[in-house]
Amino acid sequence: MRNTLPRFSGGGEDRPGKYLGGWGNLGSQPQKGVVSYGLSQNRQRPFAGAGHAAIFNTWRRFCGQVLFIAPPLLIAYAVMDWAVDRRVT
Protein backbone atom coordinates (compact mmCIF):
# COMPACT_ATOMS: atom_id res chain seq x y z
CA MET A 1 0.00 0.00 0.00
CA ARG A 2 1.34 3.38 -0.97
CA ASN A 3 0.96 6.35 1.37
CA THR A 4 -0.71 9.50 0.10
CA LEU A 5 1.77 12.21 -0.64
CA PRO A 6 1.16 15.72 0.74
CA ARG A 7 1.21 17.14 -2.78
CA PHE A 8 -1.91 15.15 -3.66
CA SER A 9 -3.87 16.21 -0.56
CA GLY A 10 -5.58 19.27 -2.04
CA GLY A 11 -3.37 22.12 -0.93
CA GLY A 12 -0.67 23.89 -2.82
CA GLU A 13 -0.41 25.89 -6.01
CA ASP A 14 -3.36 26.97 -8.14
CA ARG A 15 -3.68 25.44 -11.59
CA PRO A 16 -5.91 26.65 -14.43
CA GLY A 17 -9.28 24.90 -14.38
CA LYS A 18 -8.86 23.72 -10.82
CA TYR A 19 -12.08 24.07 -8.80
CA LEU A 20 -10.84 23.73 -5.25
CA GLY A 21 -8.29 26.13 -3.86
CA GLY A 22 -5.89 25.60 -1.00
CA TRP A 23 -6.86 24.57 2.49
CA GLY A 24 -9.83 26.63 3.68
CA ASN A 25 -10.25 28.33 0.30
CA LEU A 26 -12.77 26.43 -1.79
CA GLY A 27 -12.35 28.75 -4.76
CA SER A 28 -16.06 29.42 -5.24
CA GLN A 29 -17.52 32.85 -5.85
CA PRO A 30 -18.34 34.86 -2.75
CA GLN A 31 -21.99 34.60 -1.76
CA LYS A 32 -24.20 37.66 -1.98
CA GLY A 33 -26.56 38.72 0.76
CA VAL A 34 -24.63 37.03 3.56
CA VAL A 35 -24.14 39.48 6.40
CA SER A 36 -22.12 38.81 9.51
CA TYR A 37 -22.02 41.03 12.54
CA GLY A 38 -19.36 41.27 15.17
CA LEU A 39 -19.11 42.71 18.63
CA SER A 40 -15.85 43.73 20.19
CA GLN A 41 -14.79 41.82 23.27
CA ASN A 42 -14.91 44.84 25.55
CA ARG A 43 -18.56 45.50 24.60
CA GLN A 44 -19.84 42.00 25.33
CA ARG A 45 -21.82 41.39 28.49
CA PRO A 46 -21.80 37.63 29.08
CA PHE A 47 -23.50 37.88 32.50
CA ALA A 48 -26.10 40.48 31.56
CA GLY A 49 -29.32 39.51 33.32
CA ALA A 50 -27.78 36.41 34.88
CA GLY A 51 -28.84 37.34 38.42
CA HIS A 52 -32.41 38.11 37.38
CA ALA A 53 -32.64 34.93 35.31
CA ALA A 54 -31.14 32.84 38.11
CA ILE A 55 -33.73 34.00 40.64
CA PHE A 56 -36.73 33.43 38.42
CA ASN A 57 -35.38 30.20 36.93
CA THR A 58 -34.73 28.85 40.43
CA TRP A 59 -38.29 29.75 41.47
CA ARG A 60 -39.73 28.13 38.33
CA ARG A 61 -37.77 24.93 38.92
CA PHE A 62 -38.72 24.89 42.62
CA CYS A 63 -42.42 25.21 41.77
CA GLY A 64 -42.08 22.38 39.28
CA GLN A 65 -40.50 20.00 41.80
CA VAL A 66 -42.14 20.88 45.11
CA LEU A 67 -45.13 18.57 44.56
CA PHE A 68 -42.77 15.64 44.02
CA ILE A 69 -40.63 16.36 47.09
CA ALA A 70 -42.98 17.79 49.74
CA PRO A 71 -45.60 14.99 50.09
CA PRO A 72 -43.08 12.19 50.83
CA LEU A 73 -41.27 14.44 53.30
CA LEU A 74 -44.52 15.36 55.05
CA ILE A 75 -45.57 11.70 55.22
CA ALA A 76 -42.16 10.70 56.62
CA TYR A 77 -42.35 13.49 59.21
CA ALA A 78 -45.87 12.42 60.24
CA VAL A 79 -44.80 8.77 60.58
CA MET A 80 -41.74 9.70 62.65
CA ASP A 81 -43.83 12.01 64.86
CA TRP A 82 -46.36 9.22 65.39
CA ALA A 83 -43.54 6.76 66.21
CA VAL A 84 -41.98 9.12 68.75
CA ASP A 85 -45.35 9.75 70.41
CA ARG A 86 -45.99 6.01 70.68
CA ARG A 87 -42.33 5.35 71.58
CA VAL A 88 -42.02 2.86 68.79
CA THR A 89 -38.39 2.29 67.92
Secondary structure, DSSP 8 states (H G I E B T S, - for coil): -----GGGSS-S---TT----STT-------SS-------GGG--TTTTHHHHHHHHHHHHHHHHHHHHHHHHHHHHHHHHHHHHHT--
